[in-house]
Structure formats: structure tokens, C-alpha cells
């Protein structure tokens, strides 16, 4: 027969495991992170058959950099660090827009698809700008 202490210890461990399983990173609560993650996945899927590995690698890296830097930034302890990573994400948005334009011009990305991706990226960049402003104001 188990002692009361061992039962309580097991219940505590189970509670802690549940808390860890249910814990969500701060970034997962941000709409800008969700939108940029979805955009990144969309770009990866769209370019999965692209044989120009240099272009494909560059554009997917830019797309991946946006949600990755948002995640890293919001998990930092200081607003100054958070803003720095959000600003990097915003810079990656500009880089991605440039690569989308080039992809359209060299016929790797259909114009209609490219303009949709560009609009999504611009929306994310605006959201990042507003988020950066709010972190700077909060200090």
C-alpha cells in the first residue's frame, strides 16, 4: 500500500507535467507570430518543387526568420532586447518582399500568388512596427 506522501508526490508530478504540456510560449499568443508562421509555411509549400536552390533557400530563410525572431524576442527579459529581435523580424519582412518581387520577375512565383504573399508580408511588417512602438512606449 502506498503512503499518503508518495500519492501526493505522484499527484504533484502529474500536475506539473500537465502544466508543462499546456504551457504556451508567449509568441503563440501573438497574431503577428501566427500570421508570419502561416506565411512561412505557405512559402515553403509553394516553392517545394523549385529547382533553383539558391533562390529557394534565400526566400525560405527570410520567411522563417520572421516568426523565429518574433519568438526569440518576446521570450527575452528586457524590452530593449525584445525590440531588437522584433526589428530584425521587420527587416526580414523587407527582405522577403524584395525576394517575392524578384521571384515574380523571374517567373518562379505567379504574379497573383506573389502579390498575395507581398500583401501578407506588408501586413506583418505593419503589425511588427506597431508591436515595436508599444514595447518602446512601455519601457
C-alpha positions as CSV (number, residue, x, y, z in Angstrom):
1,X,0.0,0.0,0.0
2,X,1.3,3.4,-1.0
3,X,1.9,6.1,1.6
4,X,0.0,9.4,1.6
5,X,3.2,11.2,0.9
6,X,4.0,9.1,-2.2
7,X,0.5,9.6,-3.6
8,X,0.7,13.3,-3.0
9,X,4.1,13.4,-4.7
10,X,2.7,11.5,-7.7
11,X,-0.2,13.9,-7.9
12,X,2.2,16.9,-7.8
13,X,4.3,15.4,-10.6
14,X,1.2,14.7,-12.7
15,X,0.1,18.3,-12.1
16,X,3.5,19.7,-13.1
17,X,3.6,17.5,-16.2
18,X,0.1,18.8,-17.2
19,X,1.2,22.4,-16.7
20,X,4.3,21.9,-18.9
21,X,2.3,20.2,-21.6
22,X,-0.3,23.0,-21.6
23,X,2.3,25.8,-21.4
24,X,2.3,28.0,-24.4
25,X,5.2,30.3,-25.3
26,X,4.3,34.0,-25.3
27,X,4.8,34.2,-29.1
28,X,2.0,31.7,-29.7
29,X,-0.5,34.3,-28.3
30,X,0.6,36.9,-30.8
31,X,-1.4,37.3,-34.0
32,X,1.7,38.6,-35.8
33,X,3.6,35.4,-34.9
34,X,0.6,33.2,-36.1
35,X,0.3,35.1,-39.4
36,X,4.1,35.0,-40.1
37,X,4.3,31.3,-39.2
38,X,1.4,30.6,-41.7
39,X,3.1,32.8,-44.3
40,X,6.3,30.9,-43.9
41,X,4.6,27.5,-44.3
42,X,2.8,28.8,-47.3
43,X,6.1,29.9,-49.0
44,X,7.7,26.6,-48.2
45,X,4.8,24.7,-49.7
46,X,4.6,26.9,-52.8
47,X,8.3,26.6,-53.6
48,X,8.7,22.9,-52.7
49,X,9.4,22.0,-56.4
50,X,11.6,25.0,-57.2
51,X,14.9,23.7,-58.5
52,X,16.8,27.0,-58.0
53,X,18.1,26.0,-54.6
54,X,19.9,29.3,-54.0
55,X,16.7,31.3,-54.5
56,X,14.6,28.8,-52.6
57,X,17.0,28.8,-49.7
58,X,17.2,32.6,-49.5
59,X,13.5,33.3,-49.7
60,X,12.6,30.5,-47.2
61,X,15.3,31.7,-44.8
62,X,13.8,35.2,-44.9
63,X,10.3,33.9,-44.3
64,X,11.5,31.6,-41.5
65,X,13.4,34.5,-39.9
66,X,10.3,36.5,-39.3
67,X,8.4,34.2,-36.8
68,X,11.7,32.9,-35.4
69,X,12.9,36.4,-34.4
70,X,9.4,37.3,-33.0
71,X,9.6,34.1,-30.9
72,X,13.1,34.9,-29.7
73,X,12.3,38.5,-29.0
74,X,9.2,38.0,-26.9
75,X,10.9,35.4,-24.8
76,X,13.6,37.9,-23.8
77,X,13.7,39.6,-20.4
78,X,14.2,43.2,-21.4
79,X,12.1,45.4,-23.7
80,X,15.3,46.6,-25.3
81,X,16.2,43.0,-26.4
82,X,12.6,42.3,-27.4
83,X,12.6,45.4,-29.7
84,X,15.9,44.4,-31.2
85,X,14.6,41.0,-32.3
86,X,11.3,42.4,-33.5
87,X,13.2,44.9,-35.6
88,X,15.2,42.0,-37.1
89,X,11.9,40.3,-37.9
90,X,10.7,43.6,-39.6
91,X,13.9,43.7,-41.6
92,X,13.4,40.1,-42.7
93,X,9.9,41.2,-43.9
94,X,11.5,43.8,-46.2
95,X,14.0,41.2,-47.4
96,X,11.1,38.8,-48.1
97,X,9.2,41.4,-50.1
98,X,12.2,42.0,-52.3
99,X,12.6,38.3,-52.9
100,X,8.9,38.0,-53.7
101,X,9.3,40.8,-56.3
102,X,12.3,39.1,-57.8
103,X,10.5,35.7,-57.8
104,X,7.7,37.3,-59.8
105,X,10.0,38.9,-62.3
106,X,11.9,35.7,-63.0
107,X,8.7,33.6,-63.2
108,X,9.4,31.5,-60.1
109,X,6.3,32.9,-58.4
110,X,3.0,33.5,-60.3
111,X,2.1,37.2,-60.2
112,X,-1.3,36.7,-58.4
113,X,0.3,34.5,-55.8
114,X,3.3,36.8,-55.4
115,X,1.1,39.9,-54.9
116,X,-0.9,38.0,-52.2
117,X,2.3,37.0,-50.4
118,X,3.6,40.5,-50.7
119,X,0.4,41.9,-49.2
120,X,0.5,39.4,-46.3
121,X,4.2,40.3,-45.7
122,X,3.4,44.1,-45.7
123,X,0.6,43.4,-43.2
124,X,3.0,41.5,-40.9
125,X,5.6,44.3,-41.2
126,X,2.9,46.9,-40.1
127,X,2.0,44.7,-37.2
128,X,5.6,44.4,-36.2
129,X,6.0,48.2,-36.4
130,X,3.0,48.7,-34.1
131,X,4.3,46.0,-31.7
132,X,7.7,47.6,-31.6
133,X,6.1,51.0,-30.8
134,X,4.1,49.5,-28.0
135,X,7.2,47.9,-26.5
136,X,9.2,51.2,-26.8
137,X,6.3,53.1,-25.1
138,X,6.1,50.6,-22.3
139,X,9.8,50.7,-21.3
